[in-house]
Amino acid sequence: MGKTAKLSTKFAVVALKLWTIRAMPQIDKRLTEAAKLGFKQAVIPKLAAKGLSPIAGMEVMAVEKVDEALDKLM
């Protein structure tokens, strides 16, 4: 049986020294546009998730560190 590919996107800046995920400006607008383009998942910084309205058709996963992001996407 074939596998179906899921489109996912990541909106963050990785602070390599600490392996933490940092927020980017206007994340709500970026996620909305990504959903319009067909993306079904997004990994965002946990701090950016505060107060974020749900995005129709998109699963938004909030993380603090790179290893958490990888675990959620695997």
VEXDREN-2710 file (C-alpha; in Angstrom, 1 decimal):
% VEXDREN-2710
k/r/px/py/pz
1/MET/0.0/0.0/0.0
2/GLY/1.3/3.5/-0.8
3/LYS/2.0/6.1/1.7
4/THR/0.4/9.5/1.5
5/ALA/2.5/12.6/2.0
6/LYS/1.5/15.2/4.5
7/LEU/2.4/18.8/3.9
8/SER/3.8/20.5/6.9
9/THR/5.5/23.7/7.6
10/LYS/7.8/25.2/10.3
11/PHE/7.8/28.8/11.3
12/ALA/10.6/29.5/13.7
13/VAL/14.1/30.5/14.0
14/VAL/16.4/27.9/15.6
15/ALA/18.9/29.2/18.1
16/LEU/21.6/26.7/17.4
17/LYS/23.6/27.3/20.5
18/LEU/20.7/26.4/22.8
19/TRP/18.7/24.2/20.4
20/THR/15.6/26.2/21.2
21/ILE/12.9/27.4/18.9
22/ARG/12.3/31.1/18.7
23/ALA/9.2/32.9/17.4
24/MET/8.9/34.9/14.2
25/PRO/6.8/38.0/13.6
26/GLN/3.2/37.7/12.3
27/ILE/3.0/34.0/12.8
28/ASP/-0.8/34.0/12.5
29/LYS/-0.6/35.5/9.0
30/ARG/2.1/33.0/8.0
31/LEU/0.0/30.1/9.2
32/THR/-3.1/31.3/7.5
33/GLU/-1.3/31.7/4.2
34/ALA/0.3/28.2/4.6
35/ALA/-3.1/26.7/5.2
36/LYS/-4.3/28.4/2.0
37/LEU/-1.4/26.8/0.1
38/GLY/-2.4/23.3/1.4
39/PHE/-0.2/22.8/4.4
40/LYS/-1.9/20.5/7.0
41/GLN/0.6/20.7/9.9
42/ALA/2.7/23.5/11.4
43/VAL/5.4/23.4/14.1
44/ILE/5.6/26.7/16.0
45/PRO/7.4/28.0/19.1
46/LYS/5.4/27.4/22.3
47/LEU/5.5/31.1/23.2
48/ALA/4.0/32.0/19.8
49/ALA/1.1/29.7/20.4
50/LYS/-0.2/31.8/23.3
51/GLY/-3.4/33.6/22.2
52/LEU/-3.2/32.1/18.7
53/SER/-6.6/31.4/17.1
54/PRO/-7.2/28.0/15.6
55/ILE/-6.2/27.8/11.9
56/ALA/-8.9/26.0/9.8
57/GLY/-7.6/22.8/8.3
58/MET/-4.3/22.9/10.0
59/GLU/-2.8/21.0/13.0
60/VAL/-0.6/23.4/14.9
61/MET/2.1/21.9/17.2
62/ALA/3.8/24.1/19.7
63/VAL/7.3/23.1/20.9
64/GLU/10.2/24.6/22.8
65/LYS/13.2/22.6/21.5
66/VAL/14.4/21.1/18.2
67/ASP/14.1/17.5/19.5
68/GLU/10.4/18.1/20.4
69/ALA/9.8/19.3/16.9
70/LEU/11.4/16.3/15.4
71/ASP/9.5/13.9/17.7
72/LYS/6.2/15.5/16.6
73/LEU/7.0/15.3/12.9
74/MET/8.2/11.7/12.9
END
